[in-house]
């Protein structure tokens, strides 16, 4: 169980989204936390991989490498 305090602006926005999507605030917050955890995990994995290789690539190189997948 977790309890958090939100400022009025965040709570207002959350209420509006909950009403518009017909989802509970708890479901929206749970989804947001899960996405944040996934994003942070991906970021940490990328940083760890970068530290191992020290290789860097330009955006053009990355786009050329994955052009068929985009």
LOLODO-340010 format. One record per residue (C-alpha): x, y, z; residue in three letters. Coordinates in steps of 0.2 Angstrom, whole numbers, plus 5000, padded with zeros to 4 digits. Layout:
BEGIN
XYZALA ...
This chain:
BEGIN
500050005000UNK 500650174996UNK 500050345000UNK 500550504991UNK 500150694991UNK 499750784975UNK 499750974973UNK 498051044968UNK 498551064949UNK 499050884948UNK 497550814956UNK 496450924946UNK 497250864930UNK 497150684936UNK 495350704940UNK 494950774923UNK 495850624914UNK 495050494925UNK 493350574921UNK 493750584902UNK 494450404901UNK 493150324913UNK 494650254923UNK 495050264941UNK 496350384948UNK 497250234955UNK 497250144938UNK 498050294930UNK 499350314943UNK 499750134943UNK 499950144924UNK 501050304925UNK 502150224938UNK 502350064927UNK 502850164912UNK 504050264922UNK 504850114929UNK 505050034912UNK 505750194905UNK 506950214919UNK 507550034918UNK 507850054899UNK 508850204903UNK 509850124916UNK 510149974904UNK 510750094890UNK 511950184902UNK 512650024908UNK 512949964890UNK 513650124885UNK 514950114899UNK 515449944894UNK 515749994876UNK 516050174876UNK 515450174858UNK 514450324852UNK 513450344836UNK 512750484827UNK 510850494824UNK 511150474805UNK 512150314809UNK 510750244820UNK 509350294807UNK 510350214793UNK 510650054803UNK 508750034808UNK 507950114792UNK 507049954788UNK 506349934805UNK 505650114807UNK 
